[in-house]
């Protein structure tokens, strides 16, 4: 049986404090906004799993197929003996990587990182059975705050997949990459998954499906605030909106108030007014151009090594090396 360790740097108290800070800042901002990480309670995670299977939502299946086609080349090009995955969740896609690195004969350790202790424990329990010779070292933490807590001492490749980097605005993206580079040794690597700029209609449909699952997912953040902060949002009074921002080249998800309303967030002793038609941003999902990805990786201390793109040029995997 493989050895397994779990480091906890993010507790329920920490998560509650972060939610309170984000909610207060976002609900008092102009325009209002909330970070997308608060979608993902148990119900939100279930809804997102449904989204990944929708016909309109191409990113997950496109990245998975690209990973399956490219993974042996990635493993050989990397030669890493430790695979770190940020935002690992159930570690479903990771098995593709683990198998390829095992075939390459280099892998000794897997380090999954996630905000959810329960998700990590479930994933690690399953992986311990499937990969009995692999050392497992989980890290419960926030990838925007706890990169310096990742275990060191080996040749690591950090996988940041799912296009998640697109949820960060440019300043946050630069700060994240700069911090990641600061905790890597020269020669260690980053495998980055990025959605690419494609036809606007295809992009918008992926975030505004006909079945309304994404709309329910978007409104779920209001259910989270009602439950965790004793708020009285009426989620059904908000319309899901998805728009393509041409200037920034990102999808914006918003919630639009169908009528004027006053919301009480008793857990924060906060009263929030919404005008009829007022929109609150809940997520951005930036899409990139290959040259742009290479440019901001190089600007933050990485050297472009190689990239792989699916046949329809919808998604890219980029391997970069810390210099």
PyMOL commands that set and color helices and strands:
alter all, ss='L'
color gray80, all
select helices_A, chain A and resi 12-27+36-39+42-52+59-78+94-104+117-130+147-149+164-167+170-183+200-206+213-229+235-237+266-268+290-298
alter helices_A, ss='H'
color red, helices_A
select strands_A, chain A and resi 4-8+82-86+109-114+135-140+156-160+189-195+238-245+250-257+261-265+270-274+279-286+302-309+315-322
alter strands_A, ss='S'
color yellow, strands_A
deselect
rebuild
show_as cartoon
